[in-house]
Amino acid sequence: MRFCVRCLRAPTSAIDRGGAAAPYVPPLRQIVHALKYDDRRALAVPLARLMRERTTGLLDAVDWVVPVPLHPVRRLVRGFNQAEELAHALGRPVLDALQRTRATRVQADLPAAQRHDNVAGAFHLRQPRWTSWRRHVVADRVRGACVLLVDDVRTTGATLEACAYALKVAGAREVRTLTAASVETTRPR
């Protein structure tokens, strides 16, 4: 398993544990791009298998797998959420617990120093509008749970950190992260 060095050093991180299946280098980079930008959703299955195989123990005792959400406009344009495809392919219970409440600039277009500010406060616990009792269902499921937050690629970790913070505010006992690839320098643990 590979662990992000930044996460291991961050004393105030909302992320309790995290890992990535492999470095974000060819050919994995092209596979992730094909999933994300070429609508090759079937690639989520082998990527999820790689994520399970390379991150032994990270999925143990997880109550919910939570995909990193896209902003509704970005999801509409893309037609799907690659993190959601990966989450479902992991074969664990998936909870659509988070929502992106404001559009943010594309993280890949920003320098590392601006990424945390870009996503700060952009994620919150999902608030379904149709009935008030459904709001409590999401909150009740997150409260006291061990949650695995899933995304395709980890670069600086800003998006995962912002999502983990929202889950911790909602009462999650533990937040773990899992990505198919990581740009960060990693070391085995």
C-alpha positions in Angstrom: 0.0 0.0 0.0 1.2 3.5 -0.7 0.5 6.4 1.8 0.8 10.0 1.1 3.7 11.6 2.8 1.8 14.9 3.3 -1.0 13.0 5.1 1.5 11.3 7.3 3.0 14.6 8.3 -0.2 16.7 8.6 -1.1 16.8 12.4 -4.4 18.6 11.9 -5.7 16.5 9.0 -9.4 15.3 9.0 -8.1 12.2 7.2 -7.3 9.4 9.6 -5.8 7.0 7.0 -5.3 7.2 3.3 -3.8 5.4 0.4 -3.5 5.2 -3.4 -3.2 2.1 -5.5 -0.3 3.4 -7.6 1.6 6.6 -8.7 -0.1 8.7 -11.3 2.2 7.8 -14.2 1.7 6.0 -17.5 -0.1 3.7 -18.2 -2.3 4.4 -15.2 -2.5 8.0 -16.1 -4.0 7.2 -19.5 -6.4 4.7 -18.0 -7.7 7.3 -15.5 -8.0 9.9 -18.2 -10.0 7.4 -20.4 -12.4 6.8 -17.5 -12.8 10.4 -16.6 -12.8 12.2 -20.0 -13.6 9.6 -22.6 -16.7 8.1 -20.8 -15.0 4.7 -20.5 -16.9 3.8 -17.3 -16.1 0.0 -17.7 -12.6 0.9 -16.6 -13.9 1.6 -13.1 -14.0 -2.2 -12.5 -10.3 -3.0 -13.1 -9.3 0.2 -11.4 -11.3 -0.7 -8.3 -9.8 -4.2 -8.3 -6.3 -2.6 -8.3 -7.4 -0.2 -5.5 -8.6 -3.2 -3.4 -5.5 -5.3 -4.1 -2.9 -2.6 -3.5 -4.4 -1.1 -0.3 -4.8 -4.1 2.0 -6.6 -3.3 5.2 -7.9 0.1 4.1 -11.4 -1.3 3.4 -11.6 -3.3 6.6 -14.4 -2.3 8.9 -15.6 0.5 6.6 -19.3 1.3 7.1 -19.7 3.4 4.0 -17.9 4.2 0.8 -18.5 7.9 -0.1 -17.5 9.2 -3.5 -16.1 12.7 -3.9 -19.0 14.7 -5.5 -18.9 16.8 -8.6 -20.7 20.1 -8.8 -24.1 19.5 -10.5 -23.1 21.5 -13.5 -19.9 19.6 -14.0 -21.7 16.3 -13.5 -24.3 17.3 -16.1 -21.6 18.2 -18.6 -19.6 15.0 -18.0 -22.6 12.8 -17.7 -21.3 10.9 -14.7 -19.0 11.1 -11.7 -15.9 9.0 -12.0 -15.5 8.8 -8.2 -19.0 7.4 -7.9 -18.2 4.7 -10.6 -15.1 3.7 -8.6 -17.0 3.7 -5.3 -19.6 1.3 -6.6 -17.1 -0.9 -8.2 -15.3 -1.5 -4.9 -18.2 -3.7 -3.9 -19.0 -2.1 -0.5 -22.1 -0.1 0.6 -22.0 3.3 -1.1 -23.5 6.4 0.6 -24.0 9.6 -1.5 -23.3 11.6 1.6 -21.7 14.8 0.3 -22.6 17.5 -2.1 -20.5 20.2 -3.6 -22.4 23.4 -2.8 -20.5 25.8 -5.0 -18.7 25.6 -8.3 -14.9 25.7 -7.9 -12.2 26.1 -10.4 -10.7 22.9 -11.8 -8.0 21.9 -9.3 -5.7 20.7 -12.1 -5.6 24.3 -13.5 -4.4 25.7 -10.2 -1.0 25.8 -8.5 -0.7 23.6 -5.4 -0.7 26.6 -3.1 -4.2 27.7 -4.3 -5.9 24.4 -4.2 -6.9 24.3 -0.5 -8.4 27.8 -0.7 -10.3 26.8 -3.9 -12.2 24.0 -2.2 -12.4 25.3 1.3 -16.1 25.2 2.4 -17.2 23.7 -0.9 -18.5 20.4 0.5 -21.3 19.7 2.9 -23.4 16.8 4.0 -26.1 16.2 1.4 -29.3 17.9 2.1 -32.1 16.3 0.1 -34.8 18.9 -0.5 -37.9 16.7 -1.1 -38.5 15.6 2.5 -37.1 16.5 5.8 -36.8 13.0 7.1 -34.4 12.1 4.4 -32.0 14.7 5.6 -31.7 12.9 8.9 -31.1 9.5 7.1 -27.8 10.7 5.7 -26.7 12.4 8.9 -27.6 9.3 11.0 -25.6 7.0 8.7 -22.5 9.2 8.8 -22.6 9.9 12.6 -20.2 7.5 14.3 -19.3 5.7 11.1 -16.0 4.7 9.5 -16.2 6.3 6.1 -14.0 5.6 3.1 -13.8 8.6 0.8 -13.1 7.6 -2.8 -11.7 9.6 -5.8 -9.7 8.9 -8.9 -6.5 10.9 -8.4 -4.9 12.6 -5.4 -2.7 15.5 -6.2 -2.2 17.9 -3.2 -5.0 16.2 -1.2 -7.0 19.5 -0.9 -10.3 18.1 -2.3 -10.0 14.9 -0.1 -9.2 17.0 2.9 -12.2 19.4 2.4 -14.5 16.4 2.0 -13.1 14.6 5.0 -13.6 17.8 7.1 -17.2 17.9 6.1 -17.7 14.3 7.1 -16.0 14.8 10.4 -18.2 17.9 11.1 -21.2 15.6 10.4 -19.9 13.2 13.1 -18.0 10.5 11.2 -15.8 8.6 13.7 -13.1 7.9 11.1 -12.4 9.1 7.6 -10.1 7.1 5.3 -9.3 8.0 1.7 -8.6 5.8 -1.3 -7.7 6.9 -4.8 -6.7 4.9 -7.9 -3.6 7.1 -8.3 -1.5 9.7 -6.5 0.6 12.5 -7.9 2.2 13.1 -4.5 5.5 11.5 -3.6 4.6 8.5 -1.6 6.4 5.9 0.5 5.4 2.4 1.5 4.1 2.0 5.1 
